[in-house]
Amino acid sequence: MFGKRRSYVIMYFLAAAILLLTLTGDGSNALRRIRGLHSERVTVSEPEITTVRTEKVLMEGSPWETIFYKIASPVEGPTVMVIGGIHGDEPAGYMAADEIANWVIDRGTLLVLPRANVPAIEAGTRNAPGEPDLNRVFPGGFDDGPAEEMAAVIMELIIEYEPTWVLDLHEAEYCERLIPGALGQTVLYPRKADSLDIVEELLAAVNRSIYNEKNHFLLLRGVARGSAAKGTLMAGADGIIIETCEQMHIDERIQYQCQVVSAMLYTLGITVY
């Protein structure tokens, strides 16, 4: 009885050893594993993307105080600026810009001013209380009111950092496809600007990623006098206005804003991580 039991035990261990040899192909490693003396870890390495993110406080100590972000890659490339929150009742713009300020890029420089009109954002109104429309006072001036001063500060940033493109994030109440002139789901590009091929490439890339055709972006030419887009032209840069449609859910609008910005960066040869 005892002899049979011993034979069964020996056969069991032999079978276990054969199984380990089959699975590992290495008897020595199998023995080490049994003894708990060996472990293996497989690491998949990914390329490191290094960017330097700095912050600058604008109009410090005033109700208009806000933060400007610079995300710089050590790899040379174009500079792109994103502005959100010029109108305080267009939340997808400044909420998308908040996200964009945390992006990592593989080349070039990304400048982000997420909340250009803090008093208007806090009040939930288009303009800051008691102030004119910030998007109608560019290029602004330091000897006028705070809205004009903020416009002048933004102009200084564009002149200092020389972005190739400036993207201004906005919203409209209704969609342009349903109500002509409503502006929702459009990209506005100045009539006198001459990089239409890049804007058309951008639009094609974005619309390919949007399944529902009724939510595709349309291209419109022309921007309002005194707008940040006009100021961008005056400062020697190119620029577009991105308008999402407030009839959509806020999360969808934020996603669309980010998609357009990401597509512009990709079109210019910058990858977002």
Buried (B, 14 or more C-beta within 10 A) or exposed (E): EEEEEEEEEEEEEEEEBEEBBEEBEEEEBBBBBEEEEEEEEEEEEEEEBEBEBEEEEBBEEEEBEBBBBBBBBEEEBBBBBBBBBBBBBBBBBBBBBBBBBEBBBBBBBBBBBBBBBBBBBEBEBBBBEEBBBBBBBBBBEEEEBBBBBBBBBBBBBBBEBEBBBBBBBBBBEBBBBEEEEBBBBBBBBBEEBEBEEBBBBBBEBBBEEBEEEEBBBBBBEEBBEBBBBBBBBEBEBBBBBBBBBBBBEEEBBBBBBBBBBBBBBBBBEBBBE
